Amino acid sequence: MKPYTVSRGRLFGTLCSLVLLMNLGRVVFAPLLTKFMSVFSIGEATAGLIVTFVWIGSAALRVPTGWLLTRVARHKVVLGTGAVLTAAAAFTAGANSVPMLAVGALLMGLASGAYLVAANPLVSELYPERVGRAVGIHGSASQVAAVVAAPFVTVALFYNWRVVFVAIGIAAAVVTAFLYVTTRRTDLPDAGNADRDLVGSARQQWRVILLGIVILGFTGFVWQGLFNFYELYMLQKDLGRTTAKNLLTVVFAAGVPAFFFSGRLADRLPHIPYLICIVGTFVACLVALTRVNAVLPVVAITAVLGYVIHSLFPALDTYLLDTLPDENRASAYAVYSGGMMVLQATGSFAVGSLAQAGFTYDTIFLGFGVGLAVLVVALVGLRQTGRLPT
């Protein structure tokens, strides 16, 4: 065993703790939507816009963070994002108006987006022989936040919705401090030292970047709209409020093993066919969900859908981080990440606006499913003609 193995393992564990908090800061808004609509007297479109601000924030600093990584070490950027999350959570806890809440959501999104751009390449470089496994475990930690978000909010609402953000802020401060101590004692990888040209990396790797943006940008657009309105969607299917809230937990709980196993599969399977199969299966689950209303079929489809969509994230990250060379990895990944997030960030606002315009959720998501089916067919055709980068 190498001397640095234990130290890198400790650093990896701390990163897993921080990514849990980063993702909690993003997904915690979904189970709070109903509360926000009541407290601030807003409709579905405005509620959807608040969630959209989280994801716009998550997208906004991704490319600038990529540029920053050409000049600042990855671990230092990660530390900065922990400080931003702490401050953002405190600001959101004190919000007393919709604009303040939106700004808080934006700031929490900014922290998470910058973190992922800096941390994902670092994670892949900590364990270069097992990129998929490392990315999968890191993603599983992130997904735990999504699982606990709904029950965490349920408990917090016995007191006040602001408790949610106070708790996130305190935890973020503690983990960031521990991360600072850990990085000072860790033999860090130097694989990214040659990555000094953001624009040059984007030009060299544009085909890989574009493929990632197309796959996760459009699929993520649908997913954002689906999971942020999942509780309201289930209520429209005449399921009970408790059942509807618990189904959102099922979606996210299915993601924990999905990250874990999909990362390992991504190390073993051909990247592109695996990605296409995942998106195709997601389309099938989405369309099936719009066709059923009984509790048991909805629960079953929800579990499968949650597993499938969360399998996509480590699979695509493994493809990108494994394919991109050391001298381009962080820069190219940042460009992909920013472009992908811009596409998917407006999914919640789109669904909220369509719902407020009178469309049923079944109609909305059936239409989205048809659109993604067209994308899958196009990807298969391009794959067959050898036009996709491998």
DRENDO-1510 file (C-alpha; in Angstrom, 1 decimal, always signed):
<recs>
REC; n; res; u; v; w
REC; 1; MET; +0.0; +0.0; +0.0 .
REC; 2; LYS; +1.4; +3.4; -1.0 .
REC; 3; PRO; +2.1; +5.9; +1.8 .
REC; 4; TYR; -0.5; +8.4; +0.6 .
REC; 5; THR; -3.4; +5.9; +0.3 .
REC; 6; VAL; -4.8; +6.5; +3.8 .
REC; 7; SER; -4.4; +10.3; +3.4 .
REC; 8; ARG; -6.1; +10.3; +0.0 .
REC; 9; GLY; -8.9; +8.1; +1.4 .
REC; 10; ARG; -9.5; +10.6; +4.2 .
REC; 11; LEU; -9.6; +13.5; +1.7 .
REC; 12; PHE; -12.0; +11.5; -0.4 .
REC; 13; GLY; -14.2; +10.9; +2.6 .
REC; 14; THR; -14.3; +14.6; +3.4 .
REC; 15; LEU; -15.2; +15.4; -0.2 .
REC; 16; CYS; -18.0; +13.0; +0.0 .
REC; 17; SER; -19.3; +14.8; +3.1 .
REC; 18; LEU; -19.1; +18.2; +1.4 .
REC; 19; VAL; -20.8; +17.0; -1.8 .
REC; 20; LEU; -23.7; +15.7; +0.3 .
REC; 21; LEU; -24.2; +19.1; +1.7 .
REC; 22; MET; -23.8; +20.8; -1.7 .
REC; 23; ASN; -26.5; +18.6; -3.2 .
REC; 24; LEU; -28.7; +19.0; -0.2 .
REC; 25; GLY; -28.5; +22.8; -0.8 .
REC; 26; ARG; -29.9; +22.2; -4.3 .
REC; 27; VAL; -32.5; +19.6; -3.9 .
REC; 28; VAL; -34.0; +20.8; -0.6 .
REC; 29; PHE; -36.0; +23.4; -2.4 .
REC; 30; ALA; -38.2; +20.8; -4.1 .
REC; 31; PRO; -39.9; +19.5; -0.9 .
REC; 32; LEU; -40.2; +23.1; +0.3 .
REC; 33; LEU; -42.1; +24.3; -2.8 .
REC; 34; THR; -45.5; +23.7; -1.2 .
REC; 35; LYS; -44.5; +25.6; +1.9 .
REC; 36; PHE; -43.1; +28.5; -0.1 .
REC; 37; MET; -46.3; +28.7; -2.1 .
REC; 38; SER; -48.2; +29.0; +1.2 .
REC; 39; VAL; -45.9; +31.3; +3.1 .
REC; 40; PHE; -45.2; +33.7; +0.3 .
REC; 41; SER; -48.6; +33.4; -1.5 .
REC; 42; ILE; -47.1; +32.5; -4.9 .
REC; 43; GLY; -48.2; +30.2; -7.7 .
REC; 44; GLU; -46.6; +27.2; -9.4 .
REC; 45; ALA; -44.8; +29.3; -12.0 .
REC; 46; THR; -43.1; +31.5; -9.4 .
REC; 47; ALA; -42.3; +28.5; -7.2 .
REC; 48; GLY; -40.8; +26.8; -10.2 .
REC; 49; LEU; -38.8; +30.0; -10.9 .
REC; 50; ILE; -37.2; +29.9; -7.4 .
REC; 51; VAL; -36.0; +26.3; -8.1 .
REC; 52; THR; -34.8; +27.4; -11.5 .
REC; 53; PHE; -32.6; +30.0; -9.8 .
REC; 54; VAL; -30.9; +27.2; -7.9 .
REC; 55; TRP; -30.0; +25.5; -11.2 .
REC; 56; ILE; -29.1; +28.7; -13.0 .
REC; 57; GLY; -26.8; +29.4; -10.1 .
REC; 58; SER; -25.3; +26.0; -10.5 .
REC; 59; ALA; -24.7; +26.7; -14.1 .
REC; 60; ALA; -23.5; +30.3; -14.0 .
REC; 61; LEU; -20.0; +29.8; -12.5 .
REC; 62; ARG; -19.1; +26.5; -14.1 .
REC; 63; VAL; -17.1; +27.9; -17.0 .
REC; 64; PRO; -15.5; +30.7; -14.9 .
REC; 65; THR; -14.5; +28.0; -12.4 .
REC; 66; GLY; -12.9; +26.1; -15.2 .
REC; 67; TRP; -10.8; +29.2; -16.0 .
REC; 68; LEU; -10.0; +29.6; -12.3 .
REC; 69; LEU; -8.7; +26.0; -12.2 .
REC; 70; THR; -6.1; +26.9; -14.8 .
REC; 71; ARG; -4.6; +29.2; -12.2 .
REC; 72; VAL; -5.6; +27.9; -8.8 .
REC; 73; ALA; -5.2; +24.3; -7.4 .
REC; 74; ARG; -8.4; +22.2; -7.4 .
REC; 75; HIS; -8.5; +21.7; -3.6 .
REC; 76; LYS; -8.3; +25.5; -3.0 .
REC; 77; VAL; -11.3; +26.1; -5.2 .
REC; 78; VAL; -13.2; +23.3; -3.4 .
REC; 79; LEU; -12.5; +25.0; -0.1 .
REC; 80; GLY; -13.8; +28.3; -1.5 .
REC; 81; THR; -17.1; +26.7; -2.5 .
REC; 82; GLY; -17.5; +25.4; +1.1 .
REC; 83; ALA; -17.2; +28.9; +2.4 .
REC; 84; VAL; -19.7; +30.2; -0.2 .
REC; 85; LEU; -22.2; +27.4; +0.7 .
REC; 86; THR; -22.0; +28.4; +4.4 .
REC; 87; ALA; -22.7; +32.1; +3.6 .
REC; 88; ALA; -25.5; +31.2; +1.1 .
REC; 89; ALA; -27.3; +29.0; +3.6 .
REC; 90; ALA; -27.2; +31.7; +6.2 .
REC; 91; PHE; -28.5; +34.3; +3.8 .
REC; 92; THR; -31.4; +32.0; +2.7 .
REC; 93; ALA; -32.3; +31.3; +6.3 .
REC; 94; GLY; -32.9; +35.0; +6.7 .
REC; 95; ALA; -35.0; +35.5; +3.6 .
REC; 96; ASN; -38.2; +37.4; +4.2 .
REC; 97; SER; -39.4; +37.9; +0.6 .
REC; 98; VAL; -39.5; +36.1; -2.7 .
REC; 99; PRO; -36.6; +38.1; -4.2 .
REC; 100; MET; -34.4; +37.3; -1.2 .
REC; 101; LEU; -35.4; +33.6; -1.4 .
REC; 102; ALA; -34.5; +33.6; -5.1 .
REC; 103; VAL; -31.1; +35.2; -4.4 .
REC; 104; GLY; -30.4; +32.7; -1.7 .
REC; 105; ALA; -31.3; +29.9; -4.1 .
REC; 106; LEU; -29.0; +31.4; -6.7 .
REC; 107; LEU; -26.1; +31.6; -4.2 .
REC; 108; MET; -26.6; +28.0; -3.1 .
REC; 109; GLY; -26.6; +26.9; -6.7 .
REC; 110; LEU; -23.4; +28.9; -7.4 .
REC; 111; ALA; -21.6; +27.0; -4.6 .
REC; 112; SER; -22.7; +23.6; -5.8 .
REC; 113; GLY; -21.9; +24.2; -9.5 .
REC; 114; ALA; -18.4; +25.5; -8.7 .
REC; 115; TYR; -17.8; +22.6; -6.3 .
REC; 116; LEU; -18.6; +20.0; -8.9 .
REC; 117; VAL; -16.4; +21.5; -11.6 .
REC; 118; ALA; -13.4; +21.5; -9.2 .
REC; 119; ALA; -14.1; +18.3; -7.2 .
REC; 120; ASN; -15.0; +15.9; -10.0 .
REC; 121; PRO; -11.7; +16.1; -11.8 .
REC; 122; LEU; -9.9; +16.0; -8.4 .
REC; 123; VAL; -11.8; +12.8; -7.5 .
REC; 124; SER; -10.9; +11.2; -10.8 .
REC; 125; GLU; -7.3; +12.1; -10.3 .
REC; 126; LEU; -7.1; +10.7; -6.8 .
REC; 127; TYR; -7.9; +7.3; -8.2 .
REC; 128; PRO; -7.0; +7.3; -12.0 .
REC; 129; GLU; -7.2; +3.6; -12.3 .
REC; 130; ARG; -10.7; +3.4; -11.0 .
REC; 131; VAL; -12.4; +6.6; -12.2 .
REC; 132; GLY; -15.9; +5.1; -12.5 .
REC; 133; ARG; -15.7; +3.6; -9.0 .
REC; 134; ALA; -14.5; +6.9; -7.4 .
REC; 135; VAL; -17.1; +9.0; -9.3 .
REC; 136; GLY; -19.8; +6.5; -8.4 .
REC; 137; ILE; -19.0; +6.6; -4.6 .
REC; 138; HIS; -18.8; +10.4; -4.7 .
REC; 139; GLY; -22.1; +10.5; -6.5 .
REC; 140; SER; -23.7; +8.1; -4.0 .
REC; 141; ALA; -22.7; +10.4; -1.2 .
REC; 142; SER; -24.3; +13.3; -3.1 .
REC; 143; GLN; -27.5; +11.2; -3.6 .
REC; 144; VAL; -27.8; +10.5; +0.1 .
REC; 145; ALA; -28.7; +14.2; +0.4 .
REC; 146; ALA; -31.5; +13.8; -2.1 .
REC; 147; VAL; -32.8; +10.8; -0.1 .
REC; 148; VAL; -32.8; +12.6; +3.2 .
REC; 149; ALA; -34.1; +16.0; +1.8 .
REC; 150; ALA; -37.8; +15.2; +2.1 .
REC; 151; PRO; -37.8; +13.6; +5.6 .
REC; 152; PHE; -35.3; +16.3; +6.7 .
REC; 153; VAL; -37.7; +19.0; +5.6 .
REC; 154; THR; -40.7; +17.2; +7.1 .
REC; 155; VAL; -39.0; +17.2; +10.5 .
REC; 156; ALA; -37.8; +20.8; +10.2 .
REC; 157; LEU; -41.3; +22.1; +9.3 .
REC; 158; PHE; -42.4; +21.1; +12.8 .
REC; 159; TYR; -40.4; +24.1; +13.8 .
REC; 160; ASN; -39.7; +26.5; +10.9 .
REC; 161; TRP; -38.6; +26.1; +7.3 .
REC; 162; ARG; -35.6; +28.3; +8.1 .
REC; 163; VAL; -34.2; +25.6; +10.3 .
REC; 164; VAL; -33.3; +23.7; +7.1 .
REC; 165; PHE; -30.9; +26.3; +5.9 .
REC; 166; VAL; -29.4; +27.0; +9.4 .
REC; 167; ALA; -28.5; +23.3; +9.7 .
REC; 168; ILE; -26.9; +23.3; +6.2 .
REC; 169; GLY; -24.9; +26.4; +7.0 .
REC; 170; ILE; -23.5; +25.0; +10.3 .
REC; 171; ALA; -22.7; +21.6; +8.8 .
REC; 172; ALA; -21.0; +23.2; +5.8 .
REC; 173; ALA; -18.8; +25.4; +8.0 .
REC; 174; VAL; -17.6; +22.3; +10.0 .
REC; 175; VAL; -16.9; +20.2; +7.0 .
REC; 176; THR; -15.1; +23.0; +5.2 .
REC; 177; ALA; -12.8; +23.5; +8.2 .
REC; 178; PHE; -12.0; +19.8; +8.4 .
REC; 179; LEU; -11.3; +19.7; +4.6 .
REC; 180; TYR; -8.8; +22.6; +5.1 .
REC; 181; VAL; -6.9; +20.5; +7.7 .
REC; 182; THR; -7.1; +17.4; +5.5 .
REC; 183; THR; -5.8; +18.9; +2.3 .
REC; 184; ARG; -2.7; +20.3; +4.2 .
REC; 185; ARG; -1.8; +16.7; +5.1 .
REC; 186; THR; -2.5; +15.0; +1.8 .
REC; 187; ASP; -0.1; +14.2; -1.0 .
REC; 188; LEU; -2.3; +15.6; -3.8 .
REC; 189; PRO; -2.2; +14.5; -7.5 .
REC; 190; ASP; -0.4; +16.7; -10.0 .
REC; 191; ALA; -2.2; +15.4; -13.1 .
REC; 192; GLY; -3.9; +18.8; -13.8 .
REC; 193; ASN; -0.7; +20.9; -13.7 .
REC; 194; ALA; -0.5; +21.1; -17.5 .
REC; 195; ASP; -4.2; +22.3; -17.8 .
REC; 196; ARG; -3.7; +26.0; -18.4 .
REC; 197; ASP; -5.7; +26.9; -21.4 .
REC; 198; LEU; -9.5; +26.9; -21.1 .
REC; 199; VAL; -10.3; +28.0; -24.6 .
REC; 200; GLY; -7.7; +25.8; -26.2 .
REC; 201; SER; -9.0; +22.8; -24.3 .
REC; 202; ALA; -12.6; +23.5; -25.5 .
REC; 203; ARG; -11.4; +23.7; -29.1 .
REC; 204; GLN; -9.5; +20.5; -28.9 .
REC; 205; GLN; -12.2; +18.5; -27.1 .
REC; 206; TRP; -15.3; +20.2; -28.6 .
REC; 207; ARG; -16.8; +16.9; -29.9 .
REC; 208; VAL; -16.7; +15.2; -26.5 .
REC; 209; ILE; -18.0; +18.3; -24.8 .
REC; 210; LEU; -20.9; +18.7; -27.3 .
REC; 211; LEU; -21.9; +15.1; -26.9 .
REC; 212; GLY; -22.0; +15.4; -23.1 .
REC; 213; ILE; -24.0; +18.7; -23.3 .
REC; 214; VAL; -26.6; +17.2; -25.7 .
REC; 215; ILE; -27.1; +14.0; -23.7 .
REC; 216; LEU; -27.3; +15.5; -20.2 .
REC; 217; GLY; -28.6; +18.9; -21.2 .
REC; 218; PHE; -31.8; +17.7; -22.7 .
REC; 219; THR; -32.3; +14.7; -20.4 .
REC; 220; GLY; -31.5; +16.9; -17.4 .
REC; 221; PHE; -34.1; +19.5; -18.6 .
REC; 222; VAL; -36.8; +16.9; -18.4 .
REC; 223; TRP; -35.5; +15.5; -15.1 .
REC; 224; GLN; -35.4; +18.9; -13.5 .
REC; 225; GLY; -39.0; +19.6; -14.3 .
REC; 226; LEU; -40.0; +16.1; -13.3 .
REC; 227; PHE; -38.4; +15.8; -9.8 .
REC; 228; ASN; -39.1; +19.4; -8.7 .
REC; 229; PHE; -42.8; +18.9; -9.4 .
REC; 230; TYR; -43.0; +15.2; -8.6 .
REC; 231; GLU; -45.1; +15.7; -5.4 .
REC; 232; LEU; -47.6; +17.9; -7.2 .
REC; 233; TYR; -47.6; +15.5; -10.1 .
REC; 234; MET; -48.5; +12.6; -7.8 .
REC; 235; LEU; -51.2; +14.7; -6.2 .
REC; 236; GLN; -52.7; +15.3; -9.6 .
REC; 237; LYS; -52.9; +11.5; -10.0 .
REC; 238; ASP; -55.1; +11.5; -6.9 .
REC; 239; LEU; -52.5; +9.9; -4.7 .
REC; 240; GLY; -52.5; +10.9; -1.0 .
REC; 241; ARG; -50.2; +13.8; +0.1 .
REC; 242; THR; -48.1; +11.5; +2.3 .
REC; 243; THR; -47.7; +9.0; -0.5 .
REC; 244; ALA; -46.8; +11.7; -3.0 .
REC; 245; LYS; -44.1; +13.1; -0.7 .
REC; 246; ASN; -42.7; +9.6; +0.0 .
REC; 247; LEU; -42.5; +8.8; -3.7 .
REC; 248; LEU; -40.1; +11.7; -4.1 .
REC; 249; THR; -38.0; +9.9; -1.5 .
REC; 250; VAL; -38.2; +6.7; -3.5 .
REC; 251; VAL; -37.0; +8.4; -6.6 .
REC; 252; PHE; -33.9; +9.6; -4.8 .
REC; 253; ALA; -33.3; +6.5; -2.7 .
REC; 254; ALA; -33.1; +4.5; -5.9 .
REC; 255; GLY; -30.3; +6.8; -6.9 .
REC; 256; VAL; -27.9; +5.7; -4.2 .
REC; 257; PRO; -27.3; +2.2; -5.5 .
REC; 258; ALA; -27.6; +3.6; -9.1 .
REC; 259; PHE; -24.5; +5.8; -8.6 .
REC; 260; PHE; -22.6; +3.0; -6.8 .
REC; 261; PHE; -23.2; +0.3; -9.5 .
REC; 262; SER; -23.3; +2.5; -12.6 .
REC; 263; GLY; -19.9; +3.9; -11.8 .
REC; 264; ARG; -18.5; +0.4; -11.8 .
REC; 265; LEU; -20.3; -0.6; -14.9 .
REC; 266; ALA; -19.0; +2.5; -16.7 .
REC; 267; ASP; -15.5; +1.3; -16.0 .
REC; 268; ARG; -16.3; -2.0; -17.7 .
REC; 269; LEU; -18.8; -1.3; -20.5 .
REC; 270; PRO; -18.3; +0.7; -23.8 .
REC; 271; HIS; -19.2; +4.3; -22.9 .
REC; 272; ILE; -21.4; +5.4; -25.7 .
REC; 273; PRO; -23.7; +2.4; -26.0 .
REC; 274; TYR; -24.2; +2.4; -22.2 .
REC; 275; LEU; -25.2; +6.0; -22.2 .
REC; 276; ILE; -27.7; +5.6; -25.1 .
REC; 277; CYS; -29.2; +2.6; -23.3 .
REC; 278; ILE; -29.7; +4.6; -20.1 .
REC; 279; VAL; -31.4; +7.5; -21.9 .
REC; 280; GLY; -33.6; +5.1; -23.8 .
REC; 281; THR; -34.7; +3.3; -20.7 .
REC; 282; PHE; -35.4; +6.6; -19.0 .
REC; 283; VAL; -37.7; +7.6; -21.9 .
REC; 284; ALA; -39.6; +4.3; -21.6 .
REC; 285; CYS; -40.1; +4.8; -17.8 .
REC; 286; LEU; -41.2; +8.4; -18.3 .
REC; 287; VAL; -43.8; +7.5; -20.9 .
REC; 288; ALA; -45.0; +4.5; -18.7 .
REC; 289; LEU; -45.4; +6.9; -15.8 .
REC; 290; THR; -47.8; +9.1; -17.7 .
REC; 291; ARG; -50.0; +6.0; -18.5 .
REC; 292; VAL; -50.7; +4.7; -15.0 .
REC; 293; ASN; -52.5; +6.1; -11.9 .
REC; 294; ALA; -52.8; +3.2; -9.5 .
REC; 295; VAL; -50.5; +3.3; -6.5 .
REC; 296; LEU; -48.5; +0.0; -7.0 .
REC; 297; PRO; -47.6; +0.6; -10.7 .
REC; 298; VAL; -46.7; +4.2; -9.9 .
REC; 299; VAL; -44.4; +3.1; -7.1 .
REC; 300; ALA; -42.8; +0.4; -9.2 .
REC; 301; ILE; -42.2; +2.8; -12.1 .
REC; 302; THR; -40.9; +5.5; -9.8 .
REC; 303; ALA; -38.3; +3.2; -8.3 .
REC; 304; VAL; -37.0; +2.1; -11.7 .
REC; 305; LEU; -37.1; +5.6; -13.1 .
REC; 306; GLY; -35.1; +6.9; -10.1 .
REC; 307; TYR; -32.5; +4.1; -10.6 .
REC; 308; VAL; -32.2; +4.7; -14.3 .
REC; 309; ILE; -31.8; +8.5; -14.3 .
REC; 310; HIS; -29.2; +8.5; -11.6 .
REC; 311; SER; -27.3; +5.8; -13.5 .
REC; 312; LEU; -26.7; +8.4; -16.2 .
REC; 313; PHE; -24.7; +10.9; -14.1 .
REC; 314; PRO; -21.8; +8.7; -13.1 .
REC; 315; ALA; -21.8; +7.0; -16.5 .
REC; 316; LEU; -21.4; +10.3; -18.3 .
REC; 317; ASP; -18.9; +11.7; -15.8 .
REC; 318; THR; -16.8; +8.6; -16.2 .
REC; 319; TYR; -16.9; +8.9; -20.0 .
REC; 320; LEU; -15.8; +12.5; -19.9 .
REC; 321; LEU; -13.2; +12.3; -17.1 .
REC; 322; ASP; -11.8; +9.0; -18.5 .
REC; 323; THR; -11.7; +10.3; -22.1 .
REC; 324; LEU; -10.3; +13.8; -21.6 .
REC; 325; PRO; -6.5; +13.9; -21.3 .
REC; 326; ASP; -4.8; +15.4; -18.2 .
REC; 327; GLU; -3.9; +18.7; -20.0 .
REC; 328; ASN; -7.6; +19.3; -20.9 .
REC; 329; ARG; -9.6; +17.6; -18.3 .
REC; 330; ALA; -10.7; +20.3; -15.8 .
REC; 331; SER; -11.1; +23.0; -18.5 .
REC; 332; ALA; -13.1; +20.9; -20.9 .
REC; 333; TYR; -15.2; +19.4; -18.1 .
REC; 334; ALA; -16.0; +22.9; -17.0 .
REC; 335; VAL; -17.2; +24.0; -20.4 .
REC; 336; TYR; -19.3; +20.8; -20.7 .
REC; 337; SER; -20.7; +21.3; -17.3 .
REC; 338; GLY; -21.7; +24.9; -17.8 .
REC; 339; GLY; -23.3; +24.2; -21.2 .
REC; 340; MET; -25.2; +21.2; -19.9 .
REC; 341; MET; -26.5; +23.2; -16.9 .
REC; 342; VAL; -27.7; +26.1; -19.0 .
REC; 343; LEU; -29.8; +23.7; -21.0 .
REC; 344; GLN; -31.4; +21.9; -18.1 .
REC; 345; ALA; -31.7; +24.8; -15.6 .
REC; 346; THR; -35.0; +26.0; -17.1 .
REC; 347; GLY; -36.8; +22.7; -16.8 .
REC; 348; SER; -38.7; +23.5; -13.6 .
REC; 349; PHE; -39.8; +26.9; -15.0 .
REC; 350; ALA; -41.0; +25.3; -18.2 .
REC; 351; VAL; -43.0; +22.7; -16.4 .
REC; 352; GLY; -44.4; +25.2; -13.9 .
REC; 353; SER; -45.5; +27.6; -16.7 .
REC; 354; LEU; -47.1; +24.8; -18.7 .
REC; 355; ALA; -48.9; +23.5; -15.6 .
REC; 356; GLN; -50.2; +27.0; -14.8 .
REC; 357; ALA; -51.3; +27.4; -18.4 .
REC; 358; GLY; -53.7; +24.4; -17.9 .
REC; 359; PHE; -51.7; +21.4; -19.2 .
REC; 360; THR; -51.8; +18.3; -17.1 .
REC; 361; TYR; -48.5; +16.8; -15.9 .
REC; 362; ASP; -49.2; +13.7; -17.8 .
REC; 363; THR; -49.5; +15.7; -21.0 .
REC; 364; ILE; -46.4; +17.7; -20.3 .
REC; 365; PHE; -44.2; +14.7; -19.5 .
REC; 366; LEU; -45.5; +12.6; -22.4 .
REC; 367; GLY; -44.5; +15.4; -24.7 .
REC; 368; PHE; -41.1; +15.6; -23.1 .
REC; 369; GLY; -40.7; +11.8; -23.4 .
REC; 370; VAL; -41.4; +12.0; -27.1 .
REC; 371; GLY; -38.8; +14.7; -27.5 .
REC; 372; LEU; -36.2; +12.6; -25.8 .
REC; 373; ALA; -37.1; +9.6; -27.9 .
REC; 374; VAL; -36.2; +11.6; -31.0 .
REC; 375; LEU; -32.8; +12.3; -29.3 .
REC; 376; VAL; -32.2; +8.6; -28.7 .
REC; 377; VAL; -32.9; +7.7; -32.3 .
REC; 378; ALA; -30.6; +10.4; -33.5 .
REC; 379; LEU; -27.8; +9.2; -31.2 .
REC; 380; VAL; -28.2; +5.6; -32.4 .
REC; 381; GLY; -28.0; +6.8; -36.0 .
REC; 382; LEU; -24.8; +8.8; -35.3 .
REC; 383; ARG; -23.3; +5.9; -33.4 .
REC; 384; GLN; -24.0; +3.5; -36.3 .
REC; 385; THR; -22.3; +5.9; -38.8 .
REC; 386; GLY; -19.3; +6.4; -36.5 .
REC; 387; ARG; -19.9; +10.1; -35.9 .
REC; 388; LEU; -19.8; +10.0; -32.1 .
REC; 389; PRO; -16.5; +10.5; -30.3 .
REC; 390; THR; -15.4; +7.5; -28.2 .
</recs>
